[in-house]
Amino acid sequence: MDILGTALRVCVDDLEASVAFYERLAGTPALRFERGGVEVAAVGCFLLMSGPPAELEVLRHVVATIAVTDVDEAHRTLTELGADVIAGPVPTPVGRNLIVRHPDGAVYEYADRRGR
């Protein structure tokens, strides 16, 4: 399994104000999409999320998003290592993802950019 990088997950109340700050901080424009009622803006290594409180409460439990080349390969490797799959793999607006609980209890999202 190849890990390409990580994104820090940040739940925010005001997405527009936060996007402006993070775009200047990272020096790159945001890639925006919506999923399950949550507005998302990817800015550099930051993944900003804003939406209904109940949805954000669930998202706050995921420590980080880890970019991988292939979610299916990540699924096999993580399962072999004893991780528990919470959700996925499922399609996303930019590829596919998988939510996994590591043996230490930490929860991560693994995502690739492969089409549906």
C-alpha positions as a Python dict, from the first residue, in 0.01 Angstrom:
ca = {
    (1, 'M'): (0, 0, 0),
    (2, 'D'): (145, 335, -103),
    (3, 'I'): (62, 631, 122),
    (4, 'L'): (79, 953, -82),
    (5, 'G'): (13, 1204, 196),
    (6, 'T'): (-233, 1315, 461),
    (7, 'A'): (-495, 1585, 499),
    (8, 'L'): (-573, 1747, 831),
    (9, 'R'): (-948, 1748, 892),
    (10, 'V'): (-1088, 2077, 1027),
    (11, 'C'): (-1457, 2123, 1112),
    (12, 'V'): (-1554, 2490, 1081),
    (13, 'D'): (-1866, 2700, 1141),
    (14, 'D'): (-1808, 2952, 861),
    (15, 'L'): (-1669, 2774, 554),
    (16, 'E'): (-1635, 3090, 345),
    (17, 'A'): (-1427, 3275, 604),
    (18, 'S'): (-1219, 2966, 668),
    (19, 'V'): (-1156, 2901, 298),
    (20, 'A'): (-1026, 3255, 250),
    (21, 'F'): (-783, 3212, 541),
    (22, 'Y'): (-659, 2868, 435),
    (23, 'E'): (-624, 2965, 67),
    (24, 'R'): (-391, 3247, 170),
    (25, 'L'): (-210, 3025, 418),
    (26, 'A'): (-156, 2739, 171),
    (27, 'G'): (-116, 2959, -137),
    (28, 'T'): (-357, 2747, -338),
    (29, 'P'): (-726, 2765, -434),
    (30, 'A'): (-980, 2537, -268),
    (31, 'L'): (-1129, 2234, -440),
    (32, 'R'): (-1492, 2228, -326),
    (33, 'F'): (-1753, 1956, -314),
    (34, 'E'): (-2054, 1847, -109),
    (35, 'R'): (-2121, 1509, 45),
    (36, 'G'): (-2408, 1403, 268),
    (37, 'G'): (-2509, 1762, 349),
    (38, 'V'): (-2154, 1859, 442),
    (39, 'E'): (-1974, 2124, 239),
    (40, 'V'): (-1606, 2039, 193),
    (41, 'A'): (-1313, 2250, 76),
    (42, 'A'): (-974, 2088, 20),
    (43, 'V'): (-701, 2352, 51),
    (44, 'G'): (-344, 2227, 39),
    (45, 'C'): (-311, 1973, 320),
    (46, 'F'): (-628, 2095, 495),
    (47, 'L'): (-974, 1944, 452),
    (48, 'L'): (-1230, 2199, 576),
    (49, 'M'): (-1580, 2073, 653),
    (50, 'S'): (-1897, 2259, 746),
    (51, 'G'): (-2252, 2137, 784),
    (52, 'P'): (-2518, 2008, 1021),
    (53, 'P'): (-2390, 1958, 1377),
    (54, 'A'): (-2490, 1589, 1384),
    (55, 'E'): (-2288, 1521, 1066),
    (56, 'L'): (-1987, 1713, 1193),
    (57, 'E'): (-1995, 1523, 1523),
    (58, 'V'): (-1942, 1199, 1331),
    (59, 'L'): (-1665, 1353, 1117),
    (60, 'R'): (-1478, 1480, 1425),
    (61, 'H'): (-1402, 1120, 1523),
    (62, 'V'): (-1187, 1070, 1211),
    (63, 'V'): (-831, 1177, 1293),
    (64, 'A'): (-706, 1243, 938),
    (65, 'T'): (-752, 1154, 574),
    (66, 'I'): (-473, 946, 427),
    (67, 'A'): (-428, 956, 49),
    (68, 'V'): (-342, 619, -104),
    (69, 'T'): (-300, 499, -461),
    (70, 'D'): (-567, 230, -430),
    (71, 'V'): (-838, 198, -163),
    (72, 'D'): (-888, -172, -243),
    (73, 'E'): (-521, -242, -171),
    (74, 'A'): (-544, -34, 149),
    (75, 'H'): (-851, -235, 250),
    (76, 'R'): (-664, -565, 208),
    (77, 'T'): (-354, -443, 393),
    (78, 'L'): (-543, -286, 681),
    (79, 'T'): (-765, -591, 727),
    (80, 'E'): (-459, -818, 730),
    (81, 'L'): (-305, -596, 999),
    (82, 'G'): (-613, -625, 1220),
    (83, 'A'): (-788, -294, 1149),
    (84, 'D'): (-1170, -281, 1164),
    (85, 'V'): (-1351, -146, 858),
    (86, 'I'): (-1622, 96, 967),
    (87, 'A'): (-1743, 201, 619),
    (88, 'G'): (-1654, 147, 257),
    (89, 'P'): (-1500, 131, 22),
    (90, 'V'): (-1751, 371, -133),
    (91, 'P'): (-1740, 623, -419),
    (92, 'T'): (-1681, 990, -338),
    (93, 'P'): (-1692, 1302, -556),
    (94, 'V'): (-1315, 1267, -620),
    (95, 'G'): (-1253, 891, -601),
    (96, 'R'): (-1323, 631, -332),
    (97, 'N'): (-1281, 614, 44),
    (98, 'L'): (-1268, 374, 334),
    (99, 'I'): (-1311, 450, 707),
    (100, 'V'): (-1105, 226, 934),
    (101, 'R'): (-1040, 189, 1306),
    (102, 'H'): (-678, 96, 1375),
    (103, 'P'): (-603, -157, 1651),
    (104, 'D'): (-510, 136, 1882),
    (105, 'G'): (-862, 279, 1842),
    (106, 'A'): (-775, 572, 1614),
    (107, 'V'): (-1012, 621, 1320),
    (108, 'Y'): (-882, 726, 977),
    (109, 'E'): (-1020, 783, 631),
    (110, 'Y'): (-822, 631, 344),
    (111, 'A'): (-897, 785, 4),
    (112, 'D'): (-785, 744, -353),
    (113, 'R'): (-856, 943, -668),
    (114, 'R'): (-965, 651, -882),
    (115, 'G'): (-1295, 692, -1064),
    (116, 'R'): (-1611, 518, -956),
}
